Amino acid sequence: MTPSIYPKQLAVVLMIVMSTFSFAVQITFQVDMQFQDVSPDGVHIAVTFQGWNPAYSECTLVNDAIYAATFELVPGDYYEY
């Protein structure tokens, strides 16, 4: 005899499985530094997931005075920057 799975049980199992697999998405931060003096060390961003250490996240010059940094973040997680 094969055990059967009822719809409610299947829904609970799917919710548990999906909550354990969070998929990251790429988020790009951009800043216009046109009216700012940019340090010779460059432009950096500090965020919680790297311990507020801006040295870990140097922005790249993408256009004139626009600097950007891209991170892989998990939707639903809390980040400060």
C-alpha positions, 0 to 999 in steps of 0.5 A: 500500500502506497501512502498518499499525500493530502493537499494540505500536507503537500502545501506545508511541505512545499512551504518548508522546502521553499523557505529553506532555498532563498535565491539571491538577486543582483542589486546595483547601487549607483551614486552620482558624484558629479558635485563631490570631491572623489578621494584618490582611494575611490568610492566605496559603500559600507553595508551590514553583510560585510561588517560595515567595512567599506574596503570590501565594496569599492564602486566602479566608475560606470559613466562620467561621475556615476559610480556603482556596486552590485551585490547579490542579496536575498529577498526578505533579508534585512540590509543596511547601507 
